[in-house]
Amino acid sequence: MRTRYVVIALSVLGIATPVRAELIYFTSGRTLNVKEHRRDGDSLVLTLRSGGEVVCEAALITRIAPDEAPYPEPAEEVRPTADSEDADATIDGNTGLDRGIRLQPELEALIDRVSAREGVDAKLVRALIEVESGYRPGARSPKGAMGLMQLMPQTARKYAVANPYDPAANIEAGIKHLQSLLARFPRALALAAYNAGEAAVARFGGIPPYAETRNYVSRILQIVARS
């Protein structure tokens, strides 16, 4: 107990401790390894080891414990220089230039399994992840979309996702959401709805006349075609 108080005191004082990471225990039973955390009012801000931050209600967390395993610091992300076409193709700050990068085998298997269950083309899911987040689990857009499949907060709530930055939970909810759109619209319009919202597709009676959305749909379909 004395050690715990010392760690907390050092954290409050802003003094570095030898703890390399922290384990966050959620009420859902899931855990998350983070670099550090800080309190912001009634919320906790979790700094992810892969980059980015998660803000969640303190009530969703049962406890926080030090994780002293010697995790290596993530390497600085280096992206290839984008030509004019790729630069124009940036979606909410996510360039999706990490072509060829794939997830851990268990997450790749999850994509195949959930896609088959929901009747969604797994190649379409992978192309969407590439364009949405560049395969970065900690990606966050300026509009608030989160994780691999860039779930908006309302979408995460709809599918009961406690932590949108958990890759498995994000993929599961993202595929379900994509399937719900594919059940309503043809493929291109479903992708447009994923990007711009169902209301925009319905209002314009097709792909909305937004350069971002049109480019988004085109890029995903091109990736699927060559995969």
C-alpha positions as CSV (number, residue, x, y, z in Angstrom):
1,M,0.0,0.0,0.0
2,R,2.9,2.4,0.8
3,T,4.3,1.8,-2.7
4,R,1.0,2.6,-4.2
5,Y,0.8,5.9,-2.4
6,V,4.3,6.8,-3.5
7,V,3.5,6.1,-7.1
8,I,0.4,8.2,-6.9
9,A,2.2,11.0,-5.2
10,L,5.0,11.0,-7.8
11,S,2.4,11.1,-10.5
12,V,0.6,14.1,-9.0
13,L,4.0,15.8,-8.6
14,G,4.8,15.1,-12.3
15,I,7.9,13.1,-11.3
16,A,8.7,10.1,-13.6
17,T,8.5,6.7,-12.1
18,P,10.1,3.5,-13.3
19,V,6.7,2.0,-14.4
20,R,6.8,1.6,-18.1
21,A,3.1,1.2,-18.7
22,E,-0.2,0.8,-17.0
23,L,-3.0,-1.7,-17.2
24,I,-6.5,-0.3,-17.3
25,Y,-9.3,-2.7,-16.0
26,F,-12.8,-1.9,-17.4
27,T,-16.1,-2.9,-15.9
28,S,-16.8,-4.9,-19.1
29,G,-13.9,-7.2,-18.1
30,R,-11.6,-5.9,-20.8
31,T,-8.1,-4.6,-20.1
32,L,-6.1,-2.1,-22.0
33,N,-2.3,-1.4,-21.8
34,V,-1.6,2.3,-21.9
35,K,1.4,4.5,-21.5
36,E,-0.1,6.7,-18.8
37,H,-3.3,8.3,-17.6
38,R,-4.5,11.6,-16.2
39,R,-7.7,12.8,-14.8
40,D,-9.8,15.5,-16.5
41,G,-12.8,16.3,-14.3
42,D,-15.0,13.2,-14.1
43,S,-13.2,11.6,-17.0
44,L,-9.8,9.8,-17.4
45,V,-7.6,10.5,-20.4
46,L,-5.6,7.4,-21.4
47,T,-2.5,7.9,-23.5
48,L,-2.2,4.9,-25.8
49,R,1.2,3.3,-26.5
50,S,0.4,3.3,-30.2
51,G,-0.3,7.0,-30.1
52,G,-3.4,9.1,-29.5
53,E,-5.6,9.3,-26.5
54,V,-8.8,7.8,-25.2
55,V,-11.2,9.8,-23.0
56,C,-13.6,7.7,-21.0
57,E,-15.8,8.0,-17.9
58,A,-14.0,7.1,-14.7
59,A,-17.0,5.0,-13.7
60,L,-16.1,2.6,-16.6
61,I,-12.8,1.7,-15.0
62,T,-12.6,-0.6,-12.0
63,R,-8.9,-0.1,-11.3
64,I,-5.5,0.9,-12.8
65,A,-2.4,-1.1,-12.0
66,P,1.2,-0.7,-13.1
67,D,2.5,-2.9,-15.8
68,E,6.2,-3.2,-15.4
69,A,6.9,-5.4,-18.5
70,P,9.6,-3.8,-20.6
71,Y,7.5,-2.8,-23.6
72,P,9.6,-1.1,-26.3
73,E,8.5,2.4,-27.2
74,P,6.6,2.3,-30.5
75,A,8.8,3.4,-33.4
76,E,8.1,6.8,-34.9
77,E,5.7,6.4,-37.7
78,V,7.2,7.1,-41.1
79,R,5.0,7.5,-44.1
80,P,6.0,7.6,-47.7
81,T,5.9,11.0,-49.3
82,A,2.5,11.5,-50.8
83,D,2.1,12.5,-54.4
84,S,-0.7,15.0,-55.2
85,E,-3.3,12.3,-55.7
86,D,-2.6,10.7,-52.3
87,A,-2.4,14.2,-50.6
88,D,-5.9,15.0,-52.0
89,A,-7.1,11.6,-50.7
90,T,-6.5,12.3,-47.1
91,I,-9.7,11.5,-45.1
92,D,-10.0,13.4,-41.8
93,G,-6.2,13.4,-41.4
94,N,-5.8,9.7,-42.1
95,T,-3.9,9.2,-45.3
96,G,-4.3,5.4,-45.5
97,L,-0.9,5.1,-47.1
98,D,0.1,2.1,-45.0
99,R,-0.6,-0.3,-47.9
100,G,0.7,-3.8,-47.3
101,I,0.5,-3.4,-43.5
102,R,-1.8,-5.9,-41.8
103,L,-3.0,-6.6,-38.3
104,Q,-2.1,-9.4,-35.9
105,P,-3.1,-12.8,-37.1
106,E,-5.9,-13.0,-34.6
107,L,-7.4,-9.8,-35.8
108,E,-7.1,-10.8,-39.4
109,A,-8.9,-14.0,-38.5
110,L,-11.5,-11.9,-36.7
111,I,-12.1,-9.9,-39.8
112,D,-12.7,-13.1,-41.8
113,R,-14.9,-14.6,-39.2
114,V,-17.2,-11.6,-38.5
115,S,-17.3,-10.7,-42.2
116,A,-18.5,-14.2,-43.1
117,R,-21.0,-14.1,-40.3
118,E,-22.4,-10.8,-41.3
119,G,-22.3,-11.5,-45.1
120,V,-19.8,-8.8,-45.8
121,D,-16.8,-9.1,-48.2
122,A,-13.7,-9.3,-46.1
123,K,-11.7,-7.6,-48.8
124,L,-14.1,-4.6,-48.6
125,V,-13.6,-4.5,-44.8
126,R,-9.8,-4.4,-45.2
127,A,-9.9,-1.7,-47.9
128,L,-12.2,0.4,-45.6
129,I,-9.7,0.0,-42.7
130,E,-6.8,1.0,-44.9
131,V,-8.5,4.2,-46.1
132,E,-10.2,5.0,-42.8
133,S,-7.2,4.6,-40.4
134,G,-4.2,3.3,-42.3
135,Y,-4.3,0.3,-40.0
136,R,-3.6,2.4,-36.9
137,P,-5.7,1.3,-33.9
138,G,-5.1,4.6,-32.2
139,A,-6.3,6.8,-35.1
140,R,-8.6,9.6,-34.2
141,S,-10.1,12.0,-36.8
142,P,-10.7,15.7,-36.2
143,K,-14.5,14.9,-36.2
144,G,-14.1,12.4,-33.4
145,A,-14.1,9.1,-35.3
146,M,-12.0,6.5,-33.5
147,G,-9.9,3.4,-34.1
148,L,-9.3,1.1,-37.0
149,M,-12.8,1.5,-38.6
150,Q,-13.2,5.1,-37.4
151,L,-16.3,4.6,-35.3
152,M,-18.2,7.8,-34.5
153,P,-19.2,8.1,-30.8
154,Q,-22.9,7.4,-31.6
155,T,-22.0,4.3,-33.6
156,A,-19.8,3.0,-30.8
157,R,-22.7,3.5,-28.4
158,K,-25.2,1.8,-30.8
159,Y,-23.1,-1.4,-30.8
160,A,-22.2,-1.2,-27.1
161,V,-18.5,-0.6,-27.7
162,A,-16.9,0.4,-24.3
163,N,-13.5,1.2,-25.8
164,P,-13.5,2.1,-29.5
165,Y,-9.7,1.9,-29.5
166,D,-9.8,-1.8,-28.7
167,P,-9.1,-3.3,-32.2
168,A,-11.3,-6.4,-31.8
169,A,-14.3,-4.4,-30.5
170,N,-13.8,-1.8,-33.2
171,I,-13.7,-4.3,-36.0
172,E,-16.7,-6.2,-34.7
173,A,-18.9,-3.0,-34.5
174,G,-17.5,-1.6,-37.7
175,I,-18.4,-4.7,-39.7
176,K,-21.9,-4.8,-38.2
177,H,-22.4,-1.1,-39.1
178,L,-21.1,-1.6,-42.6
179,Q,-23.5,-4.6,-43.0
180,S,-26.4,-2.5,-41.9
181,L,-25.6,0.0,-44.6
182,L,-25.1,-2.6,-47.3
183,A,-28.5,-4.0,-46.4
184,R,-30.0,-0.6,-47.3
185,F,-27.8,0.6,-50.2
186,P,-25.7,-0.7,-53.1
187,R,-22.1,-1.0,-52.3
188,A,-20.9,2.4,-53.4
189,L,-23.8,4.2,-51.6
190,A,-23.1,2.1,-48.5
191,L,-19.5,3.3,-48.5
192,A,-20.7,6.9,-49.0
193,A,-23.1,6.5,-46.1
194,Y,-20.3,5.1,-43.9
195,N,-18.3,8.3,-44.7
196,A,-20.9,11.0,-44.9
197,G,-23.8,9.5,-43.1
198,E,-27.1,7.9,-44.2
199,A,-29.0,11.2,-44.1
200,A,-26.6,12.7,-46.7
201,V,-27.0,9.8,-49.1
202,A,-30.8,9.9,-48.7
203,R,-30.9,13.7,-49.2
204,F,-28.9,13.7,-52.4
205,G,-30.3,10.4,-53.7
206,G,-26.8,9.0,-54.3
207,I,-23.2,9.7,-53.4
208,P,-23.1,13.2,-51.9
209,P,-21.3,15.9,-54.0
210,Y,-18.5,16.1,-51.4
211,A,-15.0,15.7,-52.9
212,E,-13.9,13.8,-49.7
213,T,-16.8,11.3,-49.9
214,R,-16.4,10.7,-53.7
215,N,-12.7,10.2,-53.3
216,Y,-13.2,8.0,-50.3
217,V,-15.6,5.7,-52.2
218,S,-13.4,5.6,-55.3
219,R,-10.3,4.7,-53.3
220,I,-11.9,1.8,-51.4
221,L,-13.4,0.3,-54.6
222,Q,-10.0,0.6,-56.3
223,I,-8.2,-1.2,-53.4
224,V,-10.9,-4.0,-53.5
225,A,-10.5,-4.3,-57.3
226,R,-6.7,-4.9,-57.1
227,S,-6.7,-7.1,-54.0
